[in-house]
Structure formats: structure tokens, C-alpha cells
Amino acid sequence: MTPTRRALLATLAAAPATALAQPAPRRTTDPGVTFPEPGRRPWADAIPTLRIGISGGENETDRLARNEPYGRLLEETFRLPVRLYPAPDFAGVGQAFAAGRIEMAQMGAANYAGTWIDTRGAIEALVAAEADDGTIGYVAVMVTRADSGITNLQDMRGKSLAWADPASTSGFFAPRAALRAQGIEPATFFSRTGFAGGHEQAVVAVLHRQYDAGCTWASGQGDFATGYSRGALKVMVDKGMLDMRDLRVIWQSDPIPAGPIACRADLPEAFKEDMRRFFLALPKAHPAIYEGIERGGGTGFRTVTHADYALVVRLREEEALERRRRR
């Protein structure tokens, strides 16, 4: 790892996105937050159908089931057709933005940063979810089977590791960068690594002994027995797919800025403001729909800007530069 990347990682850990200088964000918890009045908007003339990208991370049936009420609510509120487009993996959402096939999507921080770079700034961050402590941070965790005999990161030397997805912040980008910052090169430290195809799949691969450990995301807050307050583990516990007594967390990252709900930057400003109002008011106005798309609790949403992800963008740019140097 270069000194530049070490410095950037140290900065990211010491100064999370919430601390970056920018206008004060608006929050779900602010007084006077109201849900948008139903009715067709003038901006709808420029958006015949609102197409929403749905990232990977769990099976398509469950993703659609969680997001269909959200899509219907958008239709009812803004009086226009809404279509959900489940991507096969995290990168699929970025590719859909680049091809102009979607207007809006929820993204991980690294996926947002990579898409922003690839599209030369053609996407814009609108809001991000707040954790129970009021921050927009979450963590990457490395999990093993509780009966594996592996109790810490050093025990993973020579063992196998499942990443969630190559475009996932917590399932690949952040843990790999953090391990390298500690002097651990994943390619040589682990016996093998591979991509499981999503967060849920990475945990399942560990439970089925296909890998010794896997990386996924969690709030890092709340009751461990329930999979914490938010995250992939929480979702799996709620669906009856996981008993946390079967897992052990052996490593946890520093806080990662929660990925944004983003839209195409060229869309009307009135559309962007209506979407901000929609999401800020959603947790209180329609809590079941909020919990469905957020996969857990939290205090709601807060507005974000590109400045919240500037350091993640710089890390992605540095990573791309290193790849070009190795060619």
C-alpha cells in the first residue's frame, strides 16, 4: 500500500463523512419534516417512468418483495409509473446509471464513488441513512462459524475468505483496504479469496463451510443476538436464515460512511428536492416501508452531498491508479 492510501485511510477513519465541512444537513428527526403532498409534478414530463435500481446483496425475490411497497408509494405520491430494476450485483446499478437505464438507486459508498468517476459526475447523492447514534456510519465485519476455532484475525492466516461483491464497500473495498493498511496483503495472507455474489451469500458460504470467514455489513450497534440494529446479519436473522449463536465476529472496520440514495445529476432540481422530502419524511410517515428498504432500524435519513464521499472517491481513484501501474 502506498503512503497516500495509508494517509487517506487514516483521514477517513479520523474524519467520517459527517465531519466534513458543508452546509448543515436536514434530518428525519428535524421538527417540521412533512411528507410531500400527493400529485403529479411538472418534472414528471421529463421522466415518463421513474426507474429505480435495486442493488444486489440478497436473492431477487426478497429484494423485490421489500421494495415493491416503496415503488407503489412513489407511484401514489407523484402520480407516475415506477419500475424496479433489480441488478444482478452491485456493479449492475452503476452500469445502469451509466447507460441511462435508471433514474435513482440506493448505493454503497464505494459503488457511488466508482460510478461517479466512471460517469464523470453524472450522478448526485441525495440522502443517506442515519444509525441509532445519529451518525451515517456503519461497519464491515468479518464473520466465522462459532465452532471453527477461529477467534481473531491472525487465526485466519492460511484460511479462506469470502468477499461479498467486488463493488461493495463493506463486503470488499473497505475491509481489503483496511487489512492492507495493517500490513496484511489478502492475496498472500489467506489461502484463497472469492466473491460469494452478495452479502447474504457470503454469510451462507461460511455457514455451509465453503469458506472459513466472510465479510458483510452491520450497524455495529444494538444487540448482537439479533444481528445488531441494521445490516445483512439483521436481515438474515429476521428472515429465519441465521441464528447469531452460529457465528463469531473476528474483525470490525472503522466507521464507513453509509452509501447514498443517488439520482442522475441531469434530472430537474425540483425532482431532487421532492425525493429528499420523500425520504426524510418516510420513516415517520410510512415506517414499515422505511424498514423494508433500510433493512432494519436507525433514526431515519439525512441529506448528503458529494462532499460526504470525497475521501471514498479519492480512494477509488488511487486504487484505479495502482491498477494501471501494475499493467
Legacy VTK file of the C-alpha trace (Angstrom):
# vtk DataFile Version 3.0
C-alpha trace
ASCII
DATASET POLYDATA
POINTS 327 float
0.000 0.000 0.000
1.240 3.455 -0.877
1.748 6.180 1.750
-1.027 8.112 0.004
-3.551 5.362 0.619
-2.457 4.946 4.236
-2.941 8.688 4.768
-6.347 8.658 3.113
-7.498 5.691 5.175
-6.311 7.382 8.355
-8.195 10.521 7.367
-11.334 8.554 6.570
-11.258 6.869 9.970
-10.462 10.061 11.869
-12.867 12.329 9.986
-16.020 10.453 8.993
-18.316 11.893 6.374
-20.431 13.709 8.938
-17.462 15.847 9.970
-16.632 17.212 6.526
-17.252 20.942 6.105
-20.541 21.522 4.291
-23.976 23.041 4.929
-25.849 21.588 7.883
-27.768 18.517 6.716
-31.522 18.162 7.041
-32.675 15.142 9.033
-35.720 12.992 9.551
-35.550 13.985 13.215
-35.787 17.720 12.444
-39.049 19.372 13.534
-41.489 20.218 10.780
-40.485 17.462 8.338
-43.582 16.651 6.279
-44.321 14.084 3.593
-44.844 15.518 0.087
-48.443 16.196 -0.898
-49.716 13.683 -3.468
-49.986 14.949 -7.021
-48.306 14.874 -10.399
-45.350 17.242 -10.648
-44.184 19.317 -13.637
-40.875 17.424 -13.565
-42.776 14.241 -14.454
-42.907 15.440 -18.066
-39.143 14.828 -18.213
-39.444 11.414 -16.509
-42.154 9.337 -18.217
-41.314 6.365 -15.952
-39.308 6.582 -12.731
-36.888 3.652 -12.916
-35.350 2.563 -9.613
-32.219 0.414 -9.472
-32.148 -2.219 -6.733
-28.656 -3.370 -5.713
-27.655 -6.977 -5.161
-26.842 -8.500 -1.784
-29.744 -10.924 -1.344
-31.904 -13.033 -3.634
-34.020 -11.205 -6.217
-37.380 -12.411 -4.860
-36.705 -10.944 -1.413
-35.302 -7.716 -2.873
-38.428 -7.151 -4.948
-40.738 -8.043 -2.054
-39.028 -5.486 0.188
-39.053 -2.747 -2.438
-42.433 -3.176 -4.134
-44.334 -1.212 -1.415
-41.722 1.541 -1.803
-42.313 1.633 -5.554
-46.089 1.766 -5.107
-45.770 4.627 -2.641
-43.688 6.630 -5.114
-46.349 5.993 -7.769
-49.179 7.060 -5.458
-47.334 10.142 -4.228
-46.083 11.546 -7.516
-48.669 10.077 -9.921
-46.282 8.497 -12.402
-45.279 4.931 -13.294
-42.440 3.422 -11.258
-40.422 0.392 -12.308
-37.978 -1.542 -10.143
-34.847 -2.914 -11.781
-33.016 -5.469 -9.607
-29.354 -5.598 -10.635
-27.556 -8.965 -10.540
-24.735 -7.428 -8.474
-23.605 -4.080 -7.039
-21.795 -3.042 -10.208
-25.014 -3.522 -12.170
-26.521 -0.399 -10.624
-23.534 1.697 -11.666
-23.712 0.275 -15.174
-27.432 1.060 -15.347
-26.753 4.676 -14.348
-24.002 4.946 -16.965
-26.340 3.594 -19.653
-29.193 5.911 -18.662
-31.474 2.982 -17.786
-32.376 4.175 -14.267
-33.091 7.489 -12.578
-32.406 6.623 -8.935
-30.908 3.906 -6.738
-29.600 3.158 -3.270
-25.839 2.535 -3.446
-22.876 1.650 -1.283
-20.279 4.381 -0.786
-17.652 2.668 -2.955
-20.183 1.889 -5.683
-21.336 5.515 -5.657
-17.731 6.727 -5.837
-16.841 4.368 -8.668
-19.966 5.283 -10.627
-19.352 8.997 -10.089
-15.835 8.552 -11.502
-16.939 6.349 -14.399
-19.774 8.705 -15.409
-17.715 11.884 -14.834
-20.050 13.182 -12.161
-23.341 12.172 -13.796
-24.912 11.008 -10.507
-25.798 13.029 -7.408
-26.136 11.929 -3.773
-29.453 12.882 -2.151
-29.810 11.258 1.282
-28.197 8.562 3.420
-29.471 6.549 6.370
-28.566 7.553 9.919
-27.655 4.975 12.525
-29.161 4.870 16.006
-26.411 7.164 17.299
-27.223 9.842 14.699
-24.173 9.215 12.507
-24.210 7.957 8.921
-21.559 5.394 9.707
-21.713 1.606 9.654
-19.045 -1.097 9.774
-17.691 -4.010 7.812
-17.430 -7.220 9.814
-15.625 -10.490 9.204
-17.537 -13.494 10.495
-16.645 -17.146 11.034
-18.577 -20.142 12.285
-18.654 -20.127 16.084
-17.378 -23.718 16.089
-14.484 -23.025 13.689
-11.856 -22.445 16.381
-11.018 -19.117 14.708
-11.199 -16.354 17.302
-9.291 -13.433 15.777
-7.892 -12.096 12.522
-4.474 -13.692 12.980
-6.140 -17.104 13.162
-7.248 -16.516 9.558
-3.696 -16.833 8.204
-3.807 -19.591 5.596
-7.617 -19.811 5.759
-10.190 -18.940 3.076
-12.182 -15.696 2.928
-15.371 -14.839 1.036
-15.814 -11.258 -0.120
-19.430 -10.223 -0.720
-19.162 -8.369 -4.045
-16.334 -6.525 -5.862
-18.347 -3.278 -5.911
-19.404 -3.486 -2.245
-17.887 -1.036 0.225
-18.223 -3.207 3.324
-18.102 -6.549 1.552
-14.804 -5.938 -0.272
-13.427 -2.433 -0.780
-13.240 -1.225 2.844
-12.039 -4.458 4.507
-9.404 -5.074 1.837
-8.101 -1.504 2.160
-8.147 -1.702 5.974
-6.276 -5.016 6.010
-3.633 -3.629 3.662
-3.278 -0.585 5.925
-2.472 -3.037 8.746
0.204 -4.676 6.606
-1.913 -7.674 5.621
-1.975 -8.468 1.901
-5.121 -10.565 1.356
-3.720 -12.327 -1.713
-0.961 -13.930 0.355
-2.347 -13.916 3.910
-5.413 -16.034 3.066
-5.212 -19.413 1.356
-7.810 -18.210 -1.126
-10.413 -15.499 -1.527
-13.507 -15.330 -3.704
-16.700 -13.416 -4.355
-19.825 -15.019 -2.946
-22.260 -12.953 -5.021
-23.667 -10.752 -2.261
-23.738 -10.154 1.489
-26.301 -12.820 2.247
-24.452 -15.297 0.066
-21.134 -14.589 1.832
-22.639 -15.469 5.209
-24.329 -18.572 3.801
-20.988 -19.680 2.326
-19.450 -19.505 5.806
-22.341 -21.369 7.412
-22.023 -24.114 4.770
-18.234 -24.328 5.338
-17.440 -23.252 1.787
-15.229 -20.509 3.257
-13.680 -20.116 6.689
-14.825 -16.482 7.002
-16.809 -13.884 5.104
-17.220 -10.113 5.019
-20.525 -8.303 5.299
-22.028 -5.153 6.800
-23.693 -4.257 10.096
-24.522 -1.190 12.132
-22.184 -2.392 14.872
-24.812 -1.119 17.309
-27.572 -2.854 19.221
-27.991 -6.472 20.268
-25.565 -8.934 18.690
-28.115 -11.733 19.163
-30.473 -10.020 16.701
-27.742 -9.271 14.154
-27.222 -5.740 15.538
-29.741 -2.984 14.783
-29.238 -2.906 10.992
-27.396 -4.769 8.291
-27.186 -8.021 6.384
-26.978 -10.124 9.558
-30.095 -8.458 10.960
-31.999 -9.205 7.750
-30.961 -12.849 7.813
-31.972 -13.223 11.463
-35.350 -11.606 10.753
-35.925 -13.972 7.817
-35.099 -17.014 9.937
-31.977 -17.754 7.896
-29.482 -17.200 10.696
-29.005 -17.814 14.395
-26.257 -15.479 15.579
-25.072 -18.134 18.023
-23.688 -19.919 14.962
-21.372 -17.010 14.083
-18.449 -15.172 15.623
-17.297 -11.675 14.595
-13.488 -11.709 14.498
-12.830 -8.301 12.924
-14.645 -4.990 12.560
-13.701 -1.964 10.482
-13.603 1.668 11.454
-16.833 3.537 10.602
-17.689 3.701 6.902
-19.915 6.459 5.505
-23.294 4.973 4.615
-23.913 4.891 0.897
-26.418 7.354 -0.523
-29.667 7.159 -2.370
-28.493 8.819 -5.578
-30.084 10.016 -8.795
-28.966 11.150 -12.228
-27.398 14.579 -11.889
-29.143 15.904 -15.006
-32.646 15.470 -13.572
-34.667 18.593 -12.613
-33.807 20.212 -9.303
-37.493 20.060 -8.340
-37.358 16.264 -8.696
-34.311 16.051 -6.434
-35.948 18.199 -3.770
-39.166 16.157 -3.881
-37.107 12.988 -3.413
-35.230 14.481 -0.465
-38.555 15.426 1.160
-39.963 11.959 0.405
-37.087 10.124 2.088
-36.703 12.489 5.025
-40.369 12.052 5.949
-40.643 8.361 5.034
-39.539 6.812 8.375
-42.283 8.564 10.331
-44.981 8.673 7.656
-44.536 5.075 6.444
-42.330 3.210 8.947
-42.934 -0.275 7.517
-41.785 0.827 4.048
-38.760 2.576 5.544
-37.764 -0.520 7.487
-38.209 -2.620 4.361
-35.820 -0.644 2.186
-33.381 0.073 5.019
-33.335 -3.500 6.368
-33.559 -2.506 9.996
-33.886 0.452 12.320
-31.991 3.707 12.652
-33.182 7.264 13.162
-34.107 7.931 9.522
-32.340 9.770 6.711
-30.209 12.860 6.373
-29.373 14.889 3.295
-25.894 14.334 1.890
-23.802 15.796 -0.902
-20.845 14.634 -2.945
-18.560 16.163 -0.297
-19.608 13.386 2.105
-17.965 10.863 -0.221
-14.957 12.855 -1.430
-12.475 10.704 0.507
-14.019 7.488 -0.795
-13.766 8.887 -4.328
-10.092 9.655 -3.750
-9.508 6.089 -2.524
-11.188 4.707 -5.641
-9.083 6.974 -7.842
-5.943 5.864 -6.036
-6.959 2.214 -6.440
-7.532 2.706 -10.191
-4.125 4.382 -10.498
-2.441 1.441 -8.784
-4.156 -0.984 -11.164
-2.900 0.967 -14.172
0.637 0.955 -12.745
0.574 -2.843 -12.391
-0.354 -3.376 -16.049
LINES 1 328
327 0 1 2 3 4 5 6 7 8 9 10 11 12 13 14 15 16 17 18 19 20 21 22 23 24 25 26 27 28 29 30 31 32 33 34 35 36 37 38 39 40 41 42 43 44 45 46 47 48 49 50 51 52 53 54 55 56 57 58 59 60 61 62 63 64 65 66 67 68 69 70 71 72 73 74 75 76 77 78 79 80 81 82 83 84 85 86 87 88 89 90 91 92 93 94 95 96 97 98 99 100 101 102 103 104 105 106 107 108 109 110 111 112 113 114 115 116 117 118 119 120 121 122 123 124 125 126 127 128 129 130 131 132 133 134 135 136 137 138 139 140 141 142 143 144 145 146 147 148 149 150 151 152 153 154 155 156 157 158 159 160 161 162 163 164 165 166 167 168 169 170 171 172 173 174 175 176 177 178 179 180 181 182 183 184 185 186 187 188 189 190 191 192 193 194 195 196 197 198 199 200 201 202 203 204 205 206 207 208 209 210 211 212 213 214 215 216 217 218 219 220 221 222 223 224 225 226 227 228 229 230 231 232 233 234 235 236 237 238 239 240 241 242 243 244 245 246 247 248 249 250 251 252 253 254 255 256 257 258 259 260 261 262 263 264 265 266 267 268 269 270 271 272 273 274 275 276 277 278 279 280 281 282 283 284 285 286 287 288 289 290 291 292 293 294 295 296 297 298 299 300 301 302 303 304 305 306 307 308 309 310 311 312 313 314 315 316 317 318 319 320 321 322 323 324 325 326
